[in-house]
Amino acid sequence: MRALIKAGGQLQPTKPSYATDVRDFNKYAAGRTITPALVADYFDEVKDRFRASTLRRKKAAIKLSIKQTVGRDISILDEFQFNEFFRKLNVAKKSDAIEGGKILSRGELDALVNRAGEKTAALINALYETAARISEVLAIKVDDCNVIGEQVKILIRHGKGNRERSVFLPLPVYEKIRALYPGRFLFDNGTGKPIRRESAFKMIRAAGKKINREIGPHCLRHTWATTTLPSAGLAVVSVYLGHQSKNTTVRFYLHAEPTAEDIRVISKLNRGSRW
């Protein structure tokens, strides 16, 4: 069940109370092919903007609208997978900072790379160095990459909220990826398309088990942000992560037991000081 509705398809609300929810999703989809991954990315985007009850309503609205749009053009197997996807789709609101257990120490990160296979290690390095979301990394095309000295500047064209930004890879990491994944996408599956999101999750989880950790791709983004914030500062980290507001960075990465550096960053934000 890779594509639910082909590119250009628009959902229609099944009842008036769902009209706003469906319109908002259509705006986010922006004519793209509607896939389970796109639906999951949408809820990652809106989780912090709405109450839990609103998120549950949005989930119901989108599910019913997709089902209505597809109609009878769906097999029994696809319908089962469709229902299972929405049953497992977690739309719970993120409200807590990223906990220490959800990030890797330097030693764990090194062990993760060393014990993973070559292709998985390349993906791990890319996710950590760019601190990008898995959907953003898999969408990177080779044409989006520009070698500048010992770094490769990468344009993220369709980040969260369709915002563009730039991230970087060390040149040796980029060259290794190109050798392992030749093709038009940075992580090409050999057919001119990126490897599937589900495959990427399996690769990272399998590598995590080798160091006795249950992790996913987002753990690498969290690890970069948490370890980089004290030295780089709030403004740099917020922009690099693609956060719309510095407050999002503060909420997730300045933890319950702040260090002296955390307090300095918070004070600087609150006072608007230039020191």
Long-range contacts (C-beta under 8 A, 24 or more apart in sequence): 1-36, 1-78, 1-81, 1-82, 1-85, 2-35, 2-36, 2-196, 3-33, 3-34, 3-35, 4-34, 4-35, 4-36, 4-39, 4-66, 4-70, 4-82, 5-33, 5-34, 5-66, 5-69, 5-70, 6-33, 7-31, 7-32, 7-33, 9-33, 9-34, 9-69, 11-62, 11-65, 11-66, 11-69, 12-65, 12-68, 12-69, 13-61, 13-65, 14-61, 14-64, 14-65, 14-68, 17-57, 18-57, 18-60, 18-61, 18-64, 18-65, 21-57, 21-58, 21-61, 21-62, 22-61, 22-62, 22-65, 24-58, 25-58, 25-61, 25-62, 25-65, 30-162, 34-66, 36-85, 37-135, 37-197, 39-85, 39-89, 40-89, 41-133, 41-135, 41-160, 43-89, 43-91, 44-133, 44-160, 45-160, 45-161, 47-91, 47-92, 47-93, 47-94, 48-93, 48-94, 48-248, 50-93, 51-93, 52-91, 52-92, 52-93, 55-91, 55-92, 55-93, 56-91, 58-91, 59-86, 59-89, 59-91, 94-252, 97-251, 97-252, 97-253, 97-254, 97-255, 97-256, 98-222, 98-225, 98-226, 98-252, 98-253, 98-255, 99-255, 100-255, 102-219, 102-222, 103-219, 103-222, 103-223, 103-226, 103-227, 104-213, 104-215, 104-219, 104-220, 104-223, 106-227, 108-211, 108-213, 109-220, 109-223, 111-211, 112-207, 112-208, 112-210, 112-211, 112-213, 112-215, 115-207, 115-210, 115-211, 116-203, 116-206, 116-207, 116-210, 117-207, 118-176, 118-180, 119-180, 119-181, 119-203, 120-203, 120-204, 120-206, 120-207, 121-207, 122-173, 122-176, 122-177, 122-180, 122-181, 123-187, 123-200, 123-203, 123-204, 124-204, 124-207, 124-220, 125-169, 125-173, 125-176, 125-177, 126-169, 126-173, 126-177, 126-186, 126-187, 127-204, 127-217, 127-220, 127-221, 128-220, 128-221, 128-223, 128-224, 129-167, 129-168, 129-169, 129-170, 129-173, 129-224, 130-154, 130-167, 130-168, 130-169, 131-167, 131-220, 131-221, 131-224, 131-225, 131-228, 131-240, 131-241, 132-156, 132-159, 132-167, 132-221, 132-242, 133-159, 133-160, 133-217, 133-218, 133-221, 133-242, 134-197, 134-200, 134-201, 134-217, 134-218, 135-197, 136-242, 137-186, 137-187, 137-217, 138-185, 138-187, 138-194, 138-195, 138-197, 138-200, 139-185, 139-194, 140-185, 140-186, 140-187, 141-184, 141-185, 141-186, 142-178, 142-183, 142-184, 142-185, 142-186, 143-184, 144-186, 145-169, 145-174, 145-186, 147-171, 147-174, 154-186, 156-242, 159-242, 160-242, 160-244, 161-244, 163-242, 163-244, 165-239, 165-240, 165-242, 167-240, 222-252, 222-253, 225-249, 225-252, 225-253, 226-253, 229-253, 229-254, 229-261, 229-262, 229-265, 230-259, 230-261, 230-262, 233-265, 234-265, 234-268, 234-269
